[in-house]
């Protein structure tokens, strides 16, 4: 779709997926499933105001498309940054995961689109990360209410971030009828703030986060959610703080953050490393030079308090 939309220029896509697994002799069944799924999705394109291919794509065409996702990004040119499944464990468990696409030009993130298929209608359901959403109560599907799922998007410099619910059934996509502007929470009292962090201990240092939370005066239990859904929660005002302190040696990948960061920022929030420096998406596949970790806040007041708490906690930790 991107290649057809920008047919007069080479489309550079940064993504971690490749064709190696699909090309193995024992992956015929998996490859067939991928080809079928791609064509089923493309057949639904008219529902979203896009044009379907005139005929189904063949195996070689789909492998060629996937093989194009080999860009390494960088400071120059235009690069699309794709994460088709962010939060694999959440996806497998039927919990939170995200589908993310961002546009980087000359090292700056300009557009972010974040799909959160299991994002709940009620904020409280985010806490049930251990519970399959299949077992949650169903609600009627009308034009102004939905059970779960949304897409958020933002453009750099617009000062606006937008959300729309997923389309259910055979309804045709209409931007004007379903899109709603979202903004970060106005809460600036740490005692009232909700903070998010990754679910898996391998992805962040929970004990250090707990120390920061205590130092800052956060009273609520952490909201542990898979994937960039944490950015979605802040952008929509369902949480105020996100912090991630990866284990030593781990390098943060740009596709795990680009779309979520611009959406939070255009919704009125602040995203930096744990030293208060802007994230640099111009240095290839990774967010190089990070100071300790990544933090996001709904506003400058909480951000300043959080950065102060990080420094205070770091001094007393043995990290």
GIVENMO-V82954 format. One record per residue. N is the residue number from 1. RES is the residue in three letters. SS is DSSP state (H for helix, E for strand, - for the rest). PHI is phi in degrees with one decimal (999 if undefined). Layout:
BEGIN
{{N:RES:SS:PHI} {N:RES:SS:PHI}}
END
This chain:
BEGIN
{{1:UNK:-:999} {2:UNK:H:-64.3} {3:UNK:H:-63.4} {4:UNK:H:-70.8} {5:UNK:H:-69.1} {6:UNK:-:-120.7} {7:UNK:-:-64.0} {8:UNK:-:-88.8} {9:UNK:-:-145.5} {10:UNK:-:-73.5} {11:UNK:-:-88.7} {12:UNK:-:-99.2} {13:UNK:E:-122.2} {14:UNK:E:-98.9} {15:UNK:-:-159.1} {16:UNK:-:-92.2} {17:UNK:-:-76.9} {18:UNK:-:-144.4} {19:UNK:-:-95.4} {20:UNK:-:-59.4} {21:UNK:-:-63.6} {22:UNK:-:-68.0} {23:UNK:-:-88.4} {24:UNK:-:-72.1} {25:UNK:H:-63.2} {26:UNK:H:-92.9} {27:UNK:H:-110.1} {28:UNK:H:-60.6} {29:UNK:H:-63.7} {30:UNK:H:-65.2} {31:UNK:H:-61.2} {32:UNK:H:-61.4} {33:UNK:H:-63.9} {34:UNK:H:-64.1} {35:UNK:H:-59.4} {36:UNK:H:-63.6} {37:UNK:H:-65.2} {38:UNK:H:-58.3} {39:UNK:H:-69.0} {40:UNK:H:-63.6} {41:UNK:H:-67.5} {42:UNK:H:-63.8} {43:UNK:H:-66.5} {44:UNK:-:-91.5} {45:UNK:H:-53.4} {46:UNK:H:-57.3} {47:UNK:H:-61.8} {48:UNK:H:-107.6} {49:UNK:-:78.3} {50:UNK:-:-112.2} {51:UNK:-:-100.6} {52:UNK:-:-75.3} {53:UNK:-:-58.8} {54:UNK:-:-64.2} {55:UNK:-:-145.8} {56:UNK:-:-59.3} {57:UNK:-:-76.7} {58:UNK:-:-85.3} {59:UNK:H:-56.8} {60:UNK:H:-64.9} {61:UNK:H:-66.2} {62:UNK:H:-71.3} {63:UNK:H:-63.2} {64:UNK:H:-65.1} {65:UNK:H:-63.7} {66:UNK:H:-64.1} {67:UNK:H:-67.9} {68:UNK:-:-73.4} {69:UNK:-:-83.5} {70:UNK:E:-122.0} {71:UNK:-:-70.1} {72:UNK:-:-108.3} {73:UNK:-:66.4} {74:UNK:-:122.8} {75:UNK:-:-79.6} {76:UNK:-:-115.9} {77:UNK:-:85.6} {78:UNK:E:-110.6} {79:UNK:E:-134.5} {80:UNK:E:-89.6} {81:UNK:E:-112.7} {82:UNK:E:-120.9} {83:UNK:E:-131.4} {84:UNK:E:-68.0} {85:UNK:E:-141.2} {86:UNK:E:-97.0} {87:UNK:-:97.2} {88:UNK:H:-59.0} {89:UNK:H:-63.1} {90:UNK:H:-62.0} {91:UNK:H:-61.7} {92:UNK:H:-63.6} {93:UNK:H:-86.3} {94:UNK:-:74.9} {95:UNK:-:-108.5} {96:UNK:-:-83.9} {97:UNK:-:-153.9} {98:UNK:E:-140.8} {99:UNK:E:-117.9} {100:UNK:E:-128.0} {101:UNK:E:-138.1} {102:UNK:E:-134.7} {103:UNK:E:-114.0} {104:UNK:E:-113.6} {105:UNK:E:-124.7} {106:UNK:-:48.8} {107:UNK:-:84.0} {108:UNK:E:-111.6} {109:UNK:E:-76.8} {110:UNK:E:-107.4} {111:UNK:E:-138.6} {112:UNK:E:-136.2} {113:UNK:E:-130.2} {114:UNK:E:-132.3} {115:UNK:E:-95.8} {116:UNK:E:-124.6} {117:UNK:E:-60.0} {118:UNK:E:-108.6} {119:UNK:E:-64.7} {120:UNK:E:-78.2} {121:UNK:-:-63.7} {122:UNK:-:-102.4} {123:UNK:H:-52.7} {124:UNK:H:-59.0} {125:UNK:H:-70.1} {126:UNK:H:-61.2} {127:UNK:H:-68.5} {128:UNK:-:-88.8} {129:UNK:-:-68.2} {130:UNK:-:-90.5} {131:UNK:-:-109.7} {132:UNK:-:-66.0} {133:UNK:H:-70.1} {134:UNK:H:-65.1} {135:UNK:H:-94.1} {136:UNK:-:-80.6} {137:UNK:-:-59.6} {138:UNK:-:-92.4} {139:UNK:-:-126.4} {140:UNK:-:-66.5} {141:UNK:-:-97.1} {142:UNK:E:-119.8} {143:UNK:-:-66.7} {144:UNK:-:-118.3} {145:UNK:E:-147.1} {146:UNK:-:-152.4} {147:UNK:-:-76.9} {148:UNK:E:-162.4} {149:UNK:E:99.5} {150:UNK:E:-156.8} {151:UNK:E:-123.6} {152:UNK:E:-114.5} {153:UNK:E:-155.2} {154:UNK:E:-157.5} {155:UNK:E:-122.0} {156:UNK:-:-55.5} {157:UNK:-:86.6} {158:UNK:-:-79.6} {159:UNK:-:69.9} {160:UNK:-:-137.8} {161:UNK:E:-129.3} {162:UNK:E:-127.0} {163:UNK:E:-133.5} {164:UNK:E:-139.2} {165:UNK:E:-69.1} {166:UNK:-:-63.7} {167:UNK:-:-85.0} {168:UNK:-:-109.9} {169:UNK:-:66.8} {170:UNK:-:-106.7} {171:UNK:-:-63.3} {172:UNK:-:-88.7} {173:UNK:-:-68.0} {174:UNK:-:-136.1} {175:UNK:H:-58.3} {176:UNK:H:-65.8} {177:UNK:H:-83.5} {178:UNK:H:-114.9} {179:UNK:-:-73.7} {180:UNK:E:-130.1} {181:UNK:E:-73.3} {182:UNK:E:-117.5} {183:UNK:-:-140.5} {184:UNK:-:-68.9} {185:UNK:-:-66.5} {186:UNK:-:-90.7} {187:UNK:-:-66.3} {188:UNK:-:-126.4} {189:UNK:-:-94.6} {190:UNK:H:-53.9} {191:UNK:H:-65.4} {192:UNK:H:-101.9} {193:UNK:-:-81.7} {194:UNK:-:-103.8} {195:UNK:E:-120.2} {196:UNK:E:-106.8} {197:UNK:E:-154.5} {198:UNK:-:-61.0} {199:UNK:-:-73.8} {200:UNK:-:-80.0} {201:UNK:H:-64.0} {202:UNK:H:-68.0} {203:UNK:H:-95.7} {204:UNK:-:-161.3} {205:UNK:-:-94.7} {206:UNK:H:-61.7} {207:UNK:H:-69.0} {208:UNK:H:-67.8} {209:UNK:H:-58.8} {210:UNK:H:-64.1} {211:UNK:H:-65.2} {212:UNK:H:-62.7} {213:UNK:H:-59.4} {214:UNK:H:-65.2} {215:UNK:H:-62.4} {216:UNK:H:-81.3} {217:UNK:-:94.9} {218:UNK:-:-73.4} {219:UNK:-:-104.5} {220:UNK:-:-79.4} {221:UNK:-:-67.8} {222:UNK:-:-64.5} {223:UNK:E:-94.8} {224:UNK:E:-98.5} {225:UNK:-:-135.1} {226:UNK:-:-71.3} {227:UNK:-:73.4} {228:UNK:-:-69.7} {229:UNK:H:-56.3} {230:UNK:H:-62.1} {231:UNK:H:-64.9} {232:UNK:H:-60.8} {233:UNK:H:-62.6} {234:UNK:H:-70.7} {235:UNK:H:-59.9} {236:UNK:-:-91.8} {237:UNK:-:82.8} {238:UNK:-:-88.5} {239:UNK:-:-151.2} {240:UNK:-:-113.0} {241:UNK:E:-138.8} {242:UNK:E:-131.4} {243:UNK:E:-137.8} {244:UNK:E:-141.0} {245:UNK:-:-121.9} {246:UNK:-:-67.8} {247:UNK:-:-65.1} {248:UNK:-:-56.0} {249:UNK:-:95.4} {250:UNK:-:-77.5} {251:UNK:-:-111.4} {252:UNK:-:-70.0} {253:UNK:E:-94.4} {254:UNK:H:-64.7} {255:UNK:H:-72.5} {256:UNK:H:-85.3} {257:UNK:-:-138.5} {258:UNK:H:-52.6} {259:UNK:H:-64.2} {260:UNK:H:-65.7} {261:UNK:H:-64.0} {262:UNK:H:-67.7} {263:UNK:H:-66.6} {264:UNK:H:-62.7} {265:UNK:H:-64.8} {266:UNK:H:-72.9} {267:UNK:-:-82.9} {268:UNK:-:109.1} {269:UNK:-:-93.6} {270:UNK:E:-129.0} {271:UNK:E:-131.0} {272:UNK:E:-146.6} {273:UNK:E:-79.4} {274:UNK:-:-74.1} {275:UNK:-:-100.0} {276:UNK:-:91.1} {277:UNK:-:-93.3} {278:UNK:-:-59.0} {279:UNK:-:-75.7} {280:UNK:-:-106.9} {281:UNK:-:-95.5} {282:UNK:-:-99.9} {283:UNK:-:-109.7} {284:UNK:-:101.2} {285:UNK:-:-74.0} {286:UNK:E:-120.8} {287:UNK:-:-84.6} {288:UNK:-:-76.0} {289:UNK:-:74.0} {290:UNK:-:-67.4} {291:UNK:-:-90.9} {292:UNK:-:70.7} {293:UNK:-:-173.1} {294:UNK:E:-125.3} {295:UNK:E:-132.8} {296:UNK:E:-135.7} {297:UNK:E:-138.0} {298:UNK:-:-77.3} {299:UNK:-:-168.9} {300:UNK:H:-68.6} {301:UNK:H:-62.3} {302:UNK:H:-65.3} {303:UNK:H:-62.7} {304:UNK:H:-62.7} {305:UNK:H:-66.5} {306:UNK:H:-66.9} {307:UNK:H:-61.6} {308:UNK:H:-61.7} {309:UNK:H:-67.9} {310:UNK:H:-61.5} {311:UNK:H:-63.5} {312:UNK:H:-63.8} {313:UNK:H:-70.2} {314:UNK:H:-64.1} {315:UNK:H:-61.4} {316:UNK:H:-95.2} {317:UNK:-:-93.8} {318:UNK:-:-108.5} {319:UNK:-:-76.9}}
END
